[in-house]
Amino acid sequence: MRKIIVIVLCVLSMAACSTTKVGLKYESAKGSDKTAPAAAAGPVAVGNFADERGEPATWLGSIRGTYGNPIKNLESDQPVSKLVQTAFVDGLHARGVENSPTASTQMTGVIRKLDCNQVFRREANVEIEISVVDAGRSTFKQTYSTSNIDGSVVSLNIGIFAAVEDLRVLTEKTLRETIDKALDDPALRAALHL
């Protein structure tokens, strides 16, 4: 019996503190009717997104044990700044707007939050500040944020039994919703000439 307990503890300790690389991407929500660009809408230059989260460049979050100890860490498969920039390019493309580095209208951003966490329930948070520069002049600055909580406090899918994929999906959804808020905002669309 003692050997079984030792083996179980060894297996559990090996499962603890694992890190999984995951991808996040923007996919237009099924059945959504995105606002079409104006007929005269030109391309937009999607510039850099500065990562000011105060975390390592690829860090996303953790699945934690009952006492808050990290059990499974999630990291993106590329720097979060590049991931968010690509997601905005894809969001514009879904709305019929092309990205062109030579466009006179440029959109950039600052990532204030992009994180996920699970103790009992899954939680994901995104906060991004968007700036628009048109012909060298700053014309727009606004912060967009989304927080989502999923799951039940009474669940067996916690700790080592929690699925990294469920937390990744919630984080991807939260990022997509933030991008949709931004790109469907009439004030931002006006600044981008859409």
Order of alpha helices (4+ residues) and beta strands (2+ residues): alpha-beta-beta-beta-beta-alpha-beta-beta-beta-alpha-alpha
